[in-house]
Amino acid sequence: MTKIAIVTDSTACIPKELVDELGIWVVPINIEYQGVIYRDGIDLLPGDFYKLLEKVEKAPHTSPASPGAYLEVYKEASKNAEAILCITLLSRLSAMYDAARLATEMAQGLLPDTEIRVLDSRTATMAQGFVVLAAARAAAQGKSLEEVTQAAEELKPKVQVLAFLDTLNYLAKSGRIPKAGAWAASLLHMKPVISLANGEISLVTAVRSRQSGMNRLMELIEERTERKGPLHIAVIHAGAPQEAERLKERIKSQFQCSELLVTEFTPVMGVYTGPGLLGLAFYS
């Protein structure tokens, strides 16, 4: 029996091979389009989604997984685990944390012998994924719930996300980032480079071309890591696999990496950023 089961949501963007290898439980977020509900990463894959998004006039809607969806995963995970650690998307961006907490309360009577903890990652996409991986790798080593939780907590302040968007239109319409409207007014015909670190989303700069965006990402990651020790980096893309591979090769040639991944930006977040996003999640 695995001592600790790790649960997260589909916004973590963890490559499937790592999910399978470490036995991570992933709760999908729902996307609604033309009256049909799709489960993120199951019924709707990123490549298909971004092609669709470029054609539609009315963007799809997203809805967080329900407490019931979390509860079902808790039930399944508890069959082979003594305890569960659930790590969610940054709580200020979504109701996922609240849903996971409510499911934990619901589970108290149903799973009295299983301790369940919920942790706000304070980040998103593969930065959240790195926090999840830290917990899952500690669990795979047979560590206790306290130790697994500590592994995740220690990584939270270290992970960062840098990304440039092809357009701010989707983000401005979403209402998820209050300042997006102001950004859009000042960034006409520009591509914003944004940062997510320590739970805060900010506009770093803007570029005029995608090549300039990739160059700026490389500069920023060097500034923020100062090449201190081997890096863990994930290249994230929304329908831009060839550029992601080129960026990966540049990183490989310029930085010492102990982990270098390429992963697709989940459709449930791509609704708000649009296709063409290219970014990095990393820590040293």
N, C-alpha and C positions, 0 to 999 in steps of 0.2 A: 504493500500500500504506500502511495506517495504521501508524505507527511503534510505538505502544504500545496494546495491547488492555487494557481494564479488565474484570475479572471480580469479581463479588460473589455473595452469596446472597440468597434471597428475603426474608430478614428486614429488608433495607434499606428496603423499602416505597417504593421510588422510583416515581413515577407512570410509567405505560407510555409516555406520549408523550416523556418525557425519556430513558427507556431506549432507545427507538427513535431519537430524534434524535441521541444521543451514541454509539450503537452499543455500549452496555454489555451484557456477557454476564452473565446471571443464572442461577445454579445453584439449582434448586428444592429445598426441604427436603420430606421426605415426612411425610404424616399418615396414620395407619392408623385406620380405623373399621370395625368389624364385619368384619374380615378383608380389607378392601379397602384398597389403598395409593393415596393421592391425592397428586399433585404440587402443592405449594403454588403458588397463583396460576395454575395451568394446568388441572388437573382439578377444582380446588375454588376457587371465587371467594369473596372475603370476605363479600359480602352473603348468599350462600346458606349459608355456614358458620355465621354467627352466629345465623341462624334455627334451624339444626339444633342448635347448642350449647344453646340455651334449652330444647330438648325432651328431650334425651337424659339418661338417668340415669348412664350410664357415659361419662366423657369420652374422646374420641379420644386416641391416643398419637402422639407425634412421634418422628422419628428423623432424625439429620443426614444430609446427602448423603454418599455414600460417596466414598472417594478415587477410585474408578473414574468416578464421575459428574463429578468435577472434571477428571480426566484427559481425558475425552471433550470437555469444553468447551475445555480447553487445546489439544487437537488441532485443533479447529475454528477457534479464535481465531488460532492460529499460521499458518493458511493466508494470512492477510492482515495479519499483524503481525510485527514484528521482535522484540518482547518483550512480556511479560505482567505486569501487576500485579494480584494478587488481594487484595481487601480483605474481611475476614470480620467476622462478629459477634464481640462481646466474648468472648474465649476462655473466661472463667470461667463463662459461661452455656451453652456448647455445645462439642461436639467439632468444630465446623466448621473452626476454625483448624488443628487437628491433621490433619484429613482433607485440607485444602488443601495442607499442608506435605508429607504423605506422597505426594500426587499429584505434587507438584513433584519429589520424589526419583524417582518412577516415570517421570517424563517425561524425565529426563536422558539415558537411552539412546534414547528414541523421538524426542525433539525436541532434538537436540544443538545446533542453531543458534539456539534460542529461549531467551533468558534469562527465567526466571520468578521473581518475588518474591511473598511472601505477607506481608500486613500485618494485624495485629490492630487493628481500629478502636477498641477499648476502649470501644465504645458499642453501641447497637442502634437498631432501627427507623429513622426518617428522619434521626436524627443520624448514624448510619452512612451513610445515603443521602447526606447532605451531604458527608461525607468522600469517598465514591465520586464524587460530582459534581465535587468539586474536582479529583480526579485525571483524570476523563474530560474536563473542560474544558481542562485543561493538555495532555492528549494531543491533543485536537482542534486545539490551537494548534501542534502539531508539536514539542512539547518532548521532551527526552530522558527516558529512564527515571529517571535521577537527579532531574531536575526534577519529573517527574510524582509520584514518590514523595515528594519534599519538599513538594509542594503538599498532599498528603494528610496527611503527618506534622504540618505546621504547623497544620492545622485541627483535628486530633484533640483537643487540650486546650481548644479553644474551644467545641465543640458541647456542648449540654446537652439533656436531655429532662425535661419536667415532665408528669405525667399524674395524673388521678384515676380510680380504679377504682370501679365500681358495687358491687363486693363483693370481699372478700378470700378467699372460699371456694376459688376455683380456684387462686390463688397458694399458699395454705396447703397444699393437697393436693399440689401439684407437687413440693415439696421443693427447688425451684430456689433459693429465697431462704430461708436458714436461719432468719432472724428472723421470717418470715411468720407462724409459729404464735404467737409472742409478740405480734405486731401484732394478729392476729385476736382474741386474748384481751382486748386493751385497746380494740378499736375496734368492739365490738358495735353494730350498727345505724348505724355511721358509714362514710363513704366516704374511704379513705385517699388522700392526695396524695403521690406518690412522685417522687423525683429520681434521675436517672442522670447523673453528671458525673465525668470523669476515672476511669472504670472502676468507680466506687462507686455502689451503689444504696442509697438511704436513704429513710426515712419523714420527710416534711417536716411534715405536719400532717394533720388530718382535718376533714371537713365533713359537714353533715347532709343536704344536698340537692345536686342537680346544678347548680342555679343558683349556689349558694354555691361549688361546685367551679369553675365557669367564672370567677366573680368572683375567686377566689383565684389561679387561673392568671394572670389579667391582672395582679394585684398582684405576683406572684412574678417574672413576666417583666420588669416595670419595675424591680424591686429588683435583679435579676441583670444587667440590661443597662445600667441607668442612662441609657438613651436615648443611648448612645454610638455615633453613626454609624448608617447605614442597617442594618436588620436583615434577616437571612435567616430566615424562619419557615415551618415546615410544621405545619399543624393535622392531627392524627392522630385517627382515630376507629375504633371497633369497632362497626359497625352503628348508628351515630348520625349519619347524613349531614346532617340538618337542623340539629342542634345545632352540628356542625362548620362549616357555612356561616354560622351566626349568630356563632360565635366568630371566624371569619375577618373578617366585617364589622366586628366590634368592634376587632379588631387593626388593620385598615385605617384606621379612623377615629382611632385613638389613637397609632399608631406610624408612623414613616417606614420603609417596607420596600422593599428593592431586590429581594426575592424573597418571595412569599407563595403557598404551595401548600396544597392539601388532599389528603390521601392516606389510604387505608384501612389499618388495622392488619392486618398479615398474619395469616391464620388460624393459622399454625404458632406464633405467639406468643400469639394470642388463646386458644389452648387453656389457657394458664396465667393469663390475666387475666380471661377471660370477656367477654361482650358488654357494651357500654355504656361502655367506656373512652373517654376524651376527653383529648387531650394536645397538647403542643407540643414540637417539636424546633426548636432555634434557635441562632444565633450572631450576634455583631455584629462 
